[in-house]
Amino acid sequence: MNDSRQEAGSNPGEFGRVVVLYGGDSAEREVSLVSGRAVLASLQRSGIDARGYDLAAGGLTGLEALAPDRVFIALHGRGGEDGTLQGALELLGIPYTGSGVLASALGMDKQRTKQLWHALALPTPQSITLHPEADWKAVVERLGLPLVVKPVHEGSTLGISIVDSPDALKSAYREAARFDAAVMAERFIAGEEYTVSLLGDDVLPAIRVEVPSGFYDYEAKYHSDETLYHIPCGLSVEDERDLARLCRQAFEALGCRGWGRVDVMRDDQGRFWLLEVNTVPGMTDHSLVPQAAAHAGFDFDALVLRILATSLAINAEN
């Protein structure tokens, strides 16, 4: 096994006591529990004084009682990935992994993310915010069919539907609205799906996701053994370089830092389209960041320490 501490450029003592935050009460709680426990076990293998804490168990009061020197955020979804937790940790003066308050809030809001990308002339599919009394026919006329309906503030593909007919649009809206009061429709991009992980100053190798059903939903993402992850992704060196550059621009446009993942589609004309940013990506055995890191030459323990080390760098800047 590689010496993860050397690869992270750190020794266990400089991190102090680390609390891994996971669980919470979002719709992504179960995935967060798996991610957090994997991260916790990894830190402990590396000799870090690490404790796990389910934020749903005792809130911030319970966290303060653990007296952390820094926090590894493994909370997915609202309450952990949307800037609220980041703001609380800053008020408490506790360094943490991942993006700051504003970038986290923007990254969790798919519509505002896209508005910012549009303003910077970064390619992202056209979209419309939906509401119960929307003119469904006008939405279809503007975006065409098929189209994608999704909650604005959810991750893990929760509540997402691909709509093939005007009649299906209203029911797709209702399904998405079960997860979020804010719902959007997005122009469907037919083609190949890619995901690009970022870690500090590095852009990790792109992964092409292939799903037999054609839809990378919650089941395909976390449970199916039929989903294929192609790495190398099959792009030419030039195209992968262009994709990496685009994802770095998209990531930095929101002010993201530390680590994250950008999801992209490539249409049949070879053009890349930005879909969304994940500021607290999954760390399960099906997750994409660990796969990209492994292809780049460092194991899960080294990856976890490198993510944790970004909190040292951020702390030094403040």
Secondary structure, 3 states (H helix, E strand, C coil): CCCHHHHHCCCHHHHCEEEEEECCCCCCHHHHHHHHHHHHHHHHHCCCEEEEEEHHHHHHHHHHHCCCCEEEECCCCCCCCCCHHHHHHHHHCCCECCCCHHHHHHHHCHHHHHHHHHHCCCCCCCEEEECCCCCHHHHHHHHCCCEEEEECCCCCCCCCEEECCHHHHHHHHHHHHCCCCCEEEEECCCEEEEEEEEECCEECCCEEEECCCCCCCHHHHHCCCCCEEECCCCCCHHHHHHHHHHHHHHHHHCCCCCEEEEEEEEECCCCEEEEEEECCCCCCCCCHHHHHHHHHCCCHHHHHHHHHHHHHHHHHHC
